[in-house]
């Protein structure tokens, strides 16, 4: 009887652990978003207090909605590390995302992201989203 209870408790614990681990398998957090207008070649997303600043992000990525966008330069501004500049990122299709970018160190916090871009195919605007992986 005790064996059945112990194995049942163990099984329940393993299921709970699997559920928690599985939920974090793709734990991307939307840090912020901004409209990119066709007549403006760049934009900067600044950290929102209580959102970016408290997160210890291990990776970041950009995504785009509403139009295809050619991104020529991205500068990630970190608080405890030097800025990371990525050039010639390429075209991000509407609904897609760019490559993941690793944080420069474990305790670095993303302060802002500056992006140079061109909205393609005659679209007037697109939405840029910044994602963080915790």
MDAnalysis code that builds the backbone (N, CA, C; Angstrom):
import MDAnalysis as mda
import numpy as np

u = mda.Universe.empty(402, n_residues=134, atom_resindex=np.repeat(np.arange(134), 3), trajectory=True)
u.add_TopologyAttr("name", ["N", "CA", "C"] * 134)
u.add_TopologyAttr("resid", np.arange(1, 135))
u.add_TopologyAttr("resname", ["UNK", "UNK", "UNK", "UNK", "UNK", "UNK", "UNK", "UNK", "UNK", "UNK", "UNK", "UNK", "UNK", "UNK", "UNK", "UNK", "UNK", "UNK", "UNK", "UNK", "UNK", "UNK", "UNK", "UNK", "UNK", "UNK", "UNK", "UNK", "UNK", "UNK", "UNK", "UNK", "UNK", "UNK", "UNK", "UNK", "UNK", "UNK", "UNK", "UNK", "UNK", "UNK", "UNK", "UNK", "UNK", "UNK", "UNK", "UNK", "UNK", "UNK", "UNK", "UNK", "UNK", "UNK", "UNK", "UNK", "UNK", "UNK", "UNK", "UNK", "UNK", "UNK", "UNK", "UNK", "UNK", "UNK", "UNK", "UNK", "UNK", "UNK", "UNK", "UNK", "UNK", "UNK", "UNK", "UNK", "UNK", "UNK", "UNK", "UNK", "UNK", "UNK", "UNK", "UNK", "UNK", "UNK", "UNK", "UNK", "UNK", "UNK", "UNK", "UNK", "UNK", "UNK", "UNK", "UNK", "UNK", "UNK", "UNK", "UNK", "UNK", "UNK", "UNK", "UNK", "UNK", "UNK", "UNK", "UNK", "UNK", "UNK", "UNK", "UNK", "UNK", "UNK", "UNK", "UNK", "UNK", "UNK", "UNK", "UNK", "UNK", "UNK", "UNK", "UNK", "UNK", "UNK", "UNK", "UNK", "UNK", "UNK", "UNK", "UNK", "UNK", "UNK"])
u.atoms.positions = np.array([
    [0.809, -1.185, 0.000],
    [0.000, 0.000, 0.000],
    [0.864, 1.267, 0.000],
    [1.907, 1.289, 0.857],
    [2.794, 2.436, 0.904],
    [3.538, 2.600, -0.420],
    [3.904, 1.466, -1.034],
    [4.614, 1.512, -2.308],
    [3.754, 2.161, -3.393],
    [2.455, 1.814, -3.424],
    [1.552, 2.385, -4.419],
    [1.423, 3.900, -4.233],
    [1.323, 4.343, -2.974],
    [1.219, 5.774, -2.694],
    [2.505, 6.495, -3.109],
    [3.643, 5.921, -2.772],
    [4.930, 6.541, -3.112],
    [5.116, 6.616, -4.617],
    [4.773, 5.542, -5.328],
    [4.931, 5.572, -6.781],
    [3.925, 6.533, -7.406],
    [2.741, 6.626, -6.820],
    [1.748, 7.590, -7.327],
    [2.211, 9.020, -7.111],
    [2.768, 9.296, -5.938],
    [3.281, 10.634, -5.649],
    [4.463, 10.969, -6.560],
    [5.314, 9.982, -6.785],
    [6.448, 10.187, -7.679],
    [5.976, 10.470, -9.096],
    [5.009, 9.710, -9.556],
    [4.471, 9.919, -10.905],
    [3.832, 11.292, -11.027],
    [3.080, 11.704, -10.012],
    [2.451, 13.025, -10.035],
    [3.507, 14.126, -10.049],
    [4.563, 13.952, -9.267],
    [5.656, 14.934, -9.234],
    [6.346, 15.042, -10.590],
    [6.585, 13.903, -11.221],
    [7.233, 13.910, -12.535],
    [6.354, 14.566, -13.584],
    [5.039, 14.323, -13.535],
    [4.118, 14.969, -14.473],
    [4.105, 16.476, -14.276],
    [4.096, 16.906, -13.012],
    [4.122, 18.333, -12.727],
    [5.421, 18.961, -13.218],
    [6.540, 18.300, -12.977],
    [7.829, 18.790, -13.452],
    [7.861, 18.867, -14.978],
    [7.335, 17.870, -15.640],
    [7.285, 17.867, -17.102],
    [6.409, 18.995, -17.619],
    [5.293, 19.260, -16.950],
    [4.400, 20.340, -17.374],
    [5.079, 21.693, -17.231],
    [5.766, 21.913, -16.105],
    [6.462, 23.182, -15.892],
    [7.605, 23.337, -16.882],
    [8.401, 22.301, -17.071],
    [9.518, 22.350, -18.009],
    [9.023, 22.543, -19.431],
    [7.968, 21.864, -19.803],
    [7.418, 21.989, -21.151],
    [6.883, 23.375, -21.421],
    [6.315, 24.007, -20.397],
    [5.773, 25.350, -20.572],
    [6.893, 26.351, -20.832],
    [8.099, 26.079, -20.352],
    [9.209, 27.007, -20.516],
    [10.058, 26.687, -21.743],
    [9.688, 25.680, -22.495],
    [10.492, 25.262, -23.639],
    [10.620, 26.374, -24.672],
    [9.606, 27.186, -24.817],
    [9.634, 28.283, -25.785],
    [9.096, 29.523, -25.097],
    [9.795, 29.993, -24.081],
    [9.326, 31.052, -23.201],
    [9.766, 32.435, -23.679],
    [9.322, 32.856, -24.855],
    [9.631, 34.180, -25.380],
    [8.628, 35.166, -24.802],
    [9.127, 36.317, -24.364],
    [8.306, 37.359, -23.759],
    [8.334, 38.579, -24.681],
    [7.158, 39.120, -24.989],
    [7.090, 40.339, -25.791],
    [7.538, 41.508, -24.921],
    [8.654, 42.117, -25.299],
    [9.201, 43.222, -24.522],
    [8.625, 44.565, -24.949],
    [8.303, 44.686, -26.210],
    [7.757, 45.945, -26.699],
    [7.511, 45.881, -28.189],
    [6.764, 46.848, -28.671],
    [6.484, 46.929, -30.103],
    [6.349, 48.387, -30.510],
    [6.572, 48.628, -31.786],
    [6.518, 49.988, -32.303],
    [6.175, 49.954, -33.786],
    [5.444, 50.952, -34.226],
    [5.094, 51.091, -35.641],
    [6.304, 51.641, -36.396],
    [6.647, 50.981, -37.501],
    [7.692, 51.465, -38.399],
    [6.980, 52.060, -39.614],
    [7.243, 53.310, -39.888],
    [6.590, 53.992, -41.006],
    [7.514, 54.017, -42.220],
    [6.917, 53.905, -43.392],
    [7.687, 53.841, -44.638],
    [8.515, 55.097, -44.875],
    [8.065, 56.247, -44.376],
    [8.792, 57.498, -44.606],
    [9.837, 57.795, -43.528],
    [10.070, 56.865, -42.611],
    [11.068, 57.041, -41.561],
    [12.058, 55.880, -41.638],
    [13.361, 56.143, -41.789],
    [14.324, 55.059, -41.994],
    [14.816, 54.369, -40.720],
    [14.401, 54.858, -39.542],
    [14.889, 54.231, -38.311],
    [13.915, 54.458, -37.162],
    [14.072, 53.635, -36.138],
    [13.274, 53.783, -34.930],
    [14.042, 53.201, -33.763],
    [13.664, 53.593, -32.565],
    [14.274, 53.061, -31.351],
    [13.174, 52.649, -30.385],
    [13.293, 51.445, -29.884],
    [12.391, 50.963, -28.839],
    [13.150, 51.059, -27.525],
    [12.577, 51.754, -26.568],
    [13.219, 51.955, -25.278],
    [12.573, 51.054, -24.240],
    [13.374, 50.590, -23.310],
    [12.887, 49.697, -22.267],
    [11.779, 50.358, -21.465],
    [10.724, 49.593, -21.248],
    [9.633, 50.056, -20.401],
    [9.941, 49.640, -18.973],
    [9.825, 50.573, -18.040],
    [10.122, 50.269, -16.640],
    [9.238, 49.126, -16.164],
    [9.841, 48.179, -15.495],
    [9.097, 47.049, -14.970],
    [8.902, 45.924, -15.966],
    [9.293, 46.132, -17.222],
    [9.125, 45.076, -18.211],
    [10.485, 44.553, -18.648],
    [11.267, 45.368, -19.323],
    [12.588, 44.938, -19.768],
    [13.564, 44.937, -18.602],
    [13.489, 45.962, -17.793],
    [14.521, 46.190, -16.781],
    [14.589, 45.083, -15.742],
    [13.495, 44.425, -15.450],
    [13.534, 43.382, -14.427],
    [13.870, 42.017, -15.004],
    [13.887, 41.912, -16.308],
    [14.127, 40.618, -16.939],
    [15.610, 40.398, -17.197],
    [16.058, 39.199, -16.937],
    [17.426, 38.797, -17.255],
    [17.347, 37.961, -18.528],
    [17.347, 38.636, -19.663],
    [17.165, 37.959, -20.936],
    [18.441, 37.258, -21.379],
    [18.283, 36.067, -21.877],
    [19.417, 35.313, -22.396],
    [19.567, 35.502, -23.901],
    [18.434, 35.764, -24.581],
    [18.424, 35.992, -26.025],
    [17.361, 37.024, -26.346],
    [17.515, 37.676, -27.486],
    [16.495, 38.583, -28.006],
    [16.308, 38.298, -29.489],
    [15.139, 38.662, -29.996],
    [14.890, 38.557, -31.434],
    [13.865, 39.608, -31.825],
    [13.810, 39.889, -33.108],
    [12.848, 40.841, -33.664],
    [11.859, 40.093, -34.524],
    [10.624, 40.578, -34.542],
    [9.633, 40.059, -35.483],
    [8.901, 41.234, -36.106],
    [8.250, 40.968, -37.240],
    [7.581, 42.019, -37.999],
    [6.190, 41.542, -38.388],
    [5.225, 42.448, -38.312],
    [3.861, 42.157, -38.763],
    [3.360, 43.303, -39.630],
    [2.533, 42.984, -40.606],
    [1.894, 44.003, -41.425],
    [2.535, 44.262, -42.765],
    [3.810, 43.993, -42.903],
    [4.517, 44.192, -44.172],
    [5.900, 43.558, -44.065],
    [6.488, 43.264, -45.216],
    [7.868, 42.802, -45.238],
    [8.772, 44.005, -44.969],
    [9.848, 43.779, -44.225],
    [10.751, 44.868, -43.861],
    [12.194, 44.417, -44.065],
    [12.984, 45.275, -44.724],
    [14.415, 45.033, -44.854],
    [15.109, 45.774, -43.711],
    [15.812, 45.030, -42.883],
    [16.513, 45.639, -41.758],
    [18.000, 45.668, -42.086],
    [18.557, 46.879, -42.086],
    [19.956, 47.046, -42.461],
    [20.886, 47.102, -41.255],
    [20.356, 47.532, -40.103],
    [21.215, 47.632, -38.925],
    [20.368, 47.573, -37.654],
    [20.864, 46.817, -36.668],
    [20.233, 46.757, -35.351],
    [21.320, 46.990, -34.310],
    [21.043, 47.875, -33.366],
    [21.974, 48.110, -32.265],
    [21.235, 47.786, -30.974],
    [21.751, 46.785, -30.261],
    [21.206, 46.402, -28.964],
    [22.009, 47.143, -27.891],
    [21.346, 47.954, -27.091],
    [21.992, 48.720, -26.021],
    [21.762, 47.980, -24.694],
    [22.848, 47.533, -24.067],
    [22.795, 46.778, -22.811],
    [23.284, 47.661, -21.672],
    [22.783, 47.410, -20.445],
    [23.191, 48.263, -19.325],
    [24.559, 47.918, -18.751],
    [24.956, 46.664, -18.738],
    [26.227, 46.275, -18.127],
    [27.206, 45.673, -19.133],
    [27.013, 45.998, -20.390],
    [27.888, 45.477, -21.440],
    [27.909, 46.483, -22.588],
    [28.898, 46.333, -23.453],
    [28.954, 47.250, -24.598],
    [27.834, 46.923, -25.583],
    [27.486, 47.909, -26.379],
    [26.417, 47.744, -27.359],
    [26.796, 46.685, -28.394],
    [25.794, 45.940, -28.838],
    [25.974, 44.965, -29.916],
    [25.374, 45.551, -31.185],
    [26.158, 45.573, -32.259],
    [25.662, 46.049, -33.544],
    [25.634, 44.890, -34.521],
    [24.482, 44.719, -35.179],
    [24.321, 43.679, -36.189],
    [23.941, 44.385, -37.483],
    [24.730, 44.186, -38.524],
    [24.457, 44.845, -39.807],
    [23.977, 43.839, -40.837],
    [23.289, 44.343, -41.857],
    [22.771, 43.530, -42.956],
    [21.955, 42.344, -42.453],
    [20.988, 42.636, -41.615],
    [20.126, 41.591, -41.055],
    [19.339, 40.910, -42.165],
    [18.849, 41.701, -43.123],
    [18.110, 41.149, -44.255],
    [16.621, 41.429, -44.159],
    [15.863, 40.725, -44.980],
    [14.413, 40.926, -45.045],
    [13.723, 39.989, -44.064],
    [12.841, 40.575, -43.269],
    [11.974, 39.783, -42.405],
    [10.577, 39.875, -43.007],
    [10.042, 38.740, -43.361],
    [8.708, 38.676, -43.966],
    [7.642, 38.982, -42.920],
    [6.534, 39.542, -43.355],
    [5.421, 39.825, -42.460],
    [4.987, 38.545, -41.746],
    [4.905, 38.623, -40.425],
    [4.549, 37.453, -39.633],
    [5.734, 36.608, -39.235],
    [6.928, 36.982, -39.691],
    [8.125, 36.205, -39.390],
    [9.019, 36.902, -38.384],
    [10.107, 36.225, -38.049],
    [11.050, 36.805, -37.103],
    [12.472, 36.624, -37.615],
    [13.343, 37.467, -37.104],
    [14.749, 37.400, -37.464],
    [15.483, 36.401, -36.594],
    [16.766, 36.316, -36.801],
    [17.601, 35.385, -36.034],
    [17.673, 35.819, -34.574],
    [17.829, 34.841, -33.704],
    [17.992, 35.106, -32.280],
    [19.381, 35.697, -32.051],
    [19.471, 36.595, -31.080],
    [20.739, 37.239, -30.741],
    [21.007, 37.008, -29.256],
    [22.160, 36.439, -28.938],
    [22.499, 36.149, -27.543],
    [22.838, 37.415, -26.778],
    [22.442, 37.448, -25.515],
    [22.844, 38.536, -24.629],
    [24.358, 38.448, -24.416],
    [25.038, 39.570, -24.223],
    [26.494, 39.547, -24.107],
    [27.009, 38.923, -22.817],
    [26.195, 38.892, -21.778],
    [26.585, 38.299, -20.508],
    [25.337, 37.961, -19.705],
    [25.512, 37.223, -18.675],
    [24.380, 36.703, -17.911],
    [23.526, 37.789, -17.265],
    [24.111, 38.786, -16.666],
    [23.344, 39.788, -15.939],
    [23.024, 41.041, -16.763],
    [23.313, 41.036, -18.035],
    [23.044, 42.213, -18.861],
    [21.543, 42.392, -19.053],
    [21.110, 43.632, -18.982],
    [19.705, 43.966, -19.188],
    [19.596, 44.842, -20.429],
    [18.678, 44.529, -21.291],
    [18.482, 45.290, -22.522],
    [17.847, 46.633, -22.192],
    [18.512, 47.715, -22.597],
    [18.024, 49.061, -22.340],
    [17.170, 49.587, -23.502],
    [17.648, 49.333, -24.744],
    [16.915, 49.783, -25.920],
    [17.429, 49.056, -27.156],
    [16.657, 49.170, -28.231],
    [17.022, 48.579, -29.514],
    [16.801, 49.646, -30.587],
    [17.845, 49.966, -31.342],
    [17.748, 50.911, -32.447],
    [17.789, 50.126, -33.749],
    [16.867, 50.443, -34.662],
    [16.740, 49.682, -35.901],
    [16.698, 50.631, -37.096],
    [17.530, 50.344, -38.109],
    [17.448, 51.029, -39.400],
    [16.761, 50.066, -40.352],
    [15.784, 50.554, -41.099],
    [14.935, 49.661, -41.880],
    [14.369, 50.336, -43.124],
    [13.732, 49.506, -43.940],
    [12.981, 49.981, -45.101],
    [11.750, 49.088, -45.221],
    [10.561, 49.697, -45.162],
    [9.318, 48.956, -45.346],
    [9.166, 48.689, -46.836],
    [8.913, 47.437, -47.203],
    [8.943, 47.019, -48.609],
    [7.549, 46.907, -49.242],
    [7.553, 46.760, -50.541],
    [6.374, 46.474, -51.365],
    [5.293, 47.542, -51.280],
    [5.698, 48.790, -51.102],
    [4.755, 49.900, -51.111],
    [3.884, 50.006, -49.870],
    [4.134, 49.208, -48.863],
    [3.349, 49.294, -47.625],
    [3.691, 50.596, -46.908],
    [2.727, 51.146, -46.191],
    [2.949, 52.392, -45.478],
    [3.562, 52.194, -44.103],
    [3.314, 51.034, -43.505],
    [3.862, 50.791, -42.179],
    [3.892, 49.310, -41.851],
    [4.627, 48.976, -40.813],
    [4.696, 47.617, -40.273],
    [4.921, 47.745, -38.774],
    [4.658, 46.686, -38.055],
    [4.863, 46.684, -36.607],
    [6.100, 45.854, -36.270],
    [7.035, 46.472, -35.573],
    [8.234, 45.801, -35.102],
    [8.009, 45.352, -33.672],
    [8.345, 44.105, -33.375],
    [8.216, 43.580, -32.020],
    [9.585, 43.089, -31.545],
    [9.897, 43.370, -30.297],
    [11.131, 42.899, -29.671],
    [10.745, 41.845, -28.653],
    [11.382, 40.662, -28.763],
    [11.101, 39.526, -27.903],
    [12.334, 39.196, -27.085],
    [12.137, 38.770, -25.860],
    [13.220, 38.335, -25.002],
    [12.979, 36.909, -24.551],
    [14.052, 36.150, -24.453],
    [13.979, 34.774, -23.975],
    [14.595, 34.715, -22.594],
    [13.801, 34.292, -21.639],
    [14.235, 34.271, -20.245],
    [14.820, 32.925, -19.892],
])
